[in-house]
Amino acid sequence: MDFSKLTAFERQFYEKVVESSDLYRNEEDENFLHWFFTEMWNNLDYKTENRPVIVFSTPSKTGTDFFRLRIPLYNLFKHHADKFYIIFTDNFNLNMIKFTDIIVQHRAGDLHVYLNDVINMWPKGFNKPLIQHDVDDKEFSLPDSHPLKEAWIKHGKDKMSIKQLTHADFVTTTGMTLKRTFGNLNKSNKVYIVPNAFQWKNDQWRNLSKEEKESTKPDLAKGKATIGWAGLTSHFPDLMKMLDIFKKVQGKVDKDLIHFILSGMPVTDIMHQKLPDGRIVDVPTPQHLTYKYKLMNGFDKFPGYLPTLGSESCTFQDVKGLFNYGEFYDQYDINLAYLAEKSGFNKSKSAIKVIEGFKKGAISVWTQFGGYEEFCSNLPDELRSVALKHMAAENDDQFAENIVYWVNNKDEREKWSKIFKDYVTEVFDIEKVNEKRYDLYAKTII
């Protein structure tokens, strides 16, 4: 790092934050980093500095831009602050374009489409930034079962996604499936794989002892093998289908030795209501209509988890934030990554859920499809052999059998959970993976 190239503003930040602590540990760090990278616009010295400017923005601050933008670009600054200016903005304006070398976009959005149109008409002789579109989903083709599909199409997000993918100067994504898909759309056929990776020093990914893990379990699960799933309401169809798998598991092991944990279902959903004057407001969904209530108690022809499995056999848990959702996995002995539908959309999913479970010391069991299958194929031979026998499932019966195997083989479970934990900790560390992103920028704009 050549500190002489940093502005006074950057040096002050670097000395106070980067050198004295691990970057991006918790929400307090995120708030400071957000302020810092936004404030960078006001602290550039265009006359004396000669570094490329990378600006990133997103229409929605969610878990995906957390993995795809914030963690990677903050880490890039940590190691290569002398090579780039890195700036975040919620309000990209036309005056910024002439100072920018790469605009990193994530997710389909009106602002991004507008910027693409403006840049394509930018006058010759003036600086014209490159557009990088980073995406981790097949956003233009949500399955019919996806809760957001109707709203997505209504707001034209599918068309925005195609336009951004087509006209971007280059695209970055998570795996081979999306690389092939986007390569057929992008005008330059420049699509690069930069895998998802983790800031393992973030507080929620801390290592717990066996005793500490046991203490995190719900009271009903103490002393039992816990079978856990974590996710949001967009996976509602998966959760409905998994009830049949759980019934099969209960039929093959002693019900008193296991406990199911479903994490991430909001206690209170939000629904849109149109007022007489035409205004749309958000109001709490009546309790009996929430996702959580329906899953617990049943609706229409769905029998419900608690009536089917028993009221003491299953625990439902509320949503956690981006900086503590990893604590869900502390409770799990067996972590589930299940896909009810083998659609083109699901085929594009990355293996985050599998990796997170392994990192927290659980055994992951998954549907052998899409990103999960790609993860499995990239494992070292010994690990892949075990995974294909007892983790990866081609169908629901095999999924249930894999769960039963790990419930009945505690010693094997503890042995392989440690081996897989060490593997994902090394391979999916942002400190290693992010060098691929640096190399891409280095050959593009340095």
C-alpha angles and dihedrals in degrees: 000000000000102000092185088074094057122097118241088254092054094045092052090052093045093051094046101041118013101042095041101047147007112282121245103010101148147346093288089059090048092053091051094045091049090054093045098050091044092050091052090087089067095048105051118122101206094176099056103025125074106189129126115255119229116191122188131191140162134196091220130035102217141134091281097058086043088063099031103040118008103044095041097045095043088051090048089057091048092060105024108029090134091060103051144020105232117199136174124206138175091192112046108187132191094253090063093059096075091058097044129092101180129019109200111205128189126190127002114290144153094247093052094049090048092051091049090054093047094048092049087058094043113137118257115255094037126100109273115195124219118245117227114190112198115192136163101185139056088248096173093060113045112174119249089249093060110109092219099049097099094048091042093057093039090059093044094244092142092057092044089053093053092047093051093047092048099048102035115113088228138354130217123199145161108258152356097278093058091040090059093044096049093041088067090055107037112094092220096038087229106145121151131190115231105167124221111264138180139238091226091186089067107117095244093061095057116135117253128200120240089258092050092049091051091051091057093061120103114261092253089055100049112127093009135105105260121215109198142186127186128192148100134275093274085078093058093120090053091053093049091052093045092065089076090052091051090051089054091050091050089052092058104041136041106277090217091062098058139054129191120220122192111189133189103037109137115239088215123032124200123232130187118244126189115220124214090257091057098255118136116223134180115240132175114267113243108263095245090057099050120111091242095052092047092051094046100043106019136243136211104344095339107106098207132239101260098048089046103042101026130265093263096045099072138044125198119204133198127243121286127202130252092268099051109025088100087071088074089073093055087075096051128093090177120030121203127214102179131173117194093186125049094208131150088254094054091044087065095056118116123230097252095125092053093047094048092053093050092048091057093051100262128125110246122218117190147176106260097236140104117340092002090057090047090051090051094048091054095053120111112264097260094048093043091053092055092043094053091050102044112007112037113070127198093191142008095267091055090045090057092045091053091053091049091050093057093043090055097042107056096162092052089046093055092044097051096038088061093048094048091044091057090047098053092041090060102036100043099042111131089222089067104031095047092067086075088060092048092050090052093052092042093058092041106048112002 
